[in-house]
């Protein structure tokens, strides 16, 4: 998978944006995240906000993922691939 990485929140957060277009089944994603032990804070049909690895993480239905706080682009890509492989 290839991603565009955007810095957000004054450089304290990173968002991965997949170059390939797809739609995530958010109900399935929610179940997978719960099975991984993630604490889901908010959920609707467009996004899931959860705590993972000490970060507030947001998964969007288009496959975008935001990690806060995170500054390492390589880790952002690694984490994004790991999540997306489980939910798509």
N, C-alpha and C positions, 0 to 999 in steps of 0.2 A: 504494500500500500504506500502511496505517496501522499504527503500532507503539505499544506501551507501552515506555517506557525505564526500566530499573531500574539504580540505582547499586549496585555491589558492591565488595568488597575495600576498605572504608574510603573509598569515593569514587574509587578509582584505576582502576576498570573500569566499563564500561557494557555492559548487555545489552539488545538489542532483542528484543521479543516481538511477533510479528505478530498482529494482531487477527483475521485470517482464518486458518482452520484448514486445514492441508495437511501432507503427508508428503513429505520429500525422499528421493529415491533416493540413498543415501549412496555407492554405487559410482560413479554418474555424477558426483556432487559431487566425489569424490576425483580423478577423472580431470580434471575442469574445473580444480580447484585446482592440480594438478600442471602442467597446460598453461599456467596463469597464472604458473608459477614459484614457487608457494608450497612451503615446506619442511614436509611433513607429519611431525609428531612422534608422534602417536598416532591410531589409528583403530579404531573398532568399529562395530557396526550402529546405534548411537545417537548417536555424535558423532565429529567430526574435529577434532583440535587441530593447528594449523599456525601457522607464522610468516608474517606478511604486513605489509609496510610498517613493520617494526620493532616490531610488536605480536604478542603471543601471542593468537591468535584461535581461538575454538571455535565450530564450527557444529554445531547439534543437529538431529536428524532432524525435529523439529517446526517448524523454521525459525527457532528462536532463535539469535542470534549474540552472543557475548561478545567484547569487545575489551579487552585489557589491555596497557599503560596507555592509557586514553582518558577524557577528562573532558568533551568537547564533544558535547552531545546531537545537534546538527544533523549533525555529522560521523558520528556513530553511525548515524543514519537514512540518510544518504547512502551510507555504506559497505554497510549492510545491504541496501538496495535494489539496489545494484550486484552484490553477491554472489548474492542470491536471483534476480535476473533471469537470471543465468547458469546456475543449478543447478536451477531448477524448470521 
